């Protein structure tokens, strides 16, 4: 989706007093503050600075600066947005991007993006939570990239995922069954297993283990008198570039 205003382009896939971000240039901090000012004016929460998104944005901005013509989201030999941001270390359920080139001041990027419905939509998307920005200079012109995401927490290993899921279940009034984690893990890995002979098995794939699926929440009133065990394993429906987990909850 290309807009020729200031040679800008936007891509989406599924408060002026903010502190300076470490490593960000003055131009990048200006765009961060401008973006969050626009969101504040529309009663939207500020986007958090994401260093991984910023790394991906900088690498792509440097590529844009070496190519003539309108800024693009992908050039020959370059990975797409999802792969670029994930490989830079970002973890997300949604990612989108604004790019632009051949400006002489960062304010021109902000003004042009806000005049373009697609770019403005990324800036004011209520589902996004994080941003990384890069502005590079070449030949007397500036080139900019804003990478946005709905970020999720990354866990190191299944046990950390299980602990977070257990916390979420406790917050909804459930008790954790001692000594049943291995049974839950076995069923997570082999959905047809009946390890531990639970009365009920609930399984799902998700990115944010702090949020229980609607179907699980609806079943809670009937299971609160029971205890549960949680097992985590790799997602059964992985999406390259997106962070997802598979969770099995057993009720006893």
Secondary structure, 3 states (H helix, E strand, C coil): CEECCCCEEEEEECCCCCCCCCCCCHHHHHHHHHHHHHHHHCCCCCCEECHHHHHHHHHHHHHHHCCCCCCCCCCCCCCCHHHHHHHCCCCEEEEEEEEEEEECCHHHHHHHHHHCHHHHHHHCCCCCCEEEEEEEEECCEEEEEEEEEEECCCCCCHHHHHHHHHHHHHHCCCEECCCCHHHHHHHHHCCCCCCCCCCEEEEEEECCCCCCCHHHHHHHHHHCCCEEEEEEEECCCCCCCCCCEEEEEEEC
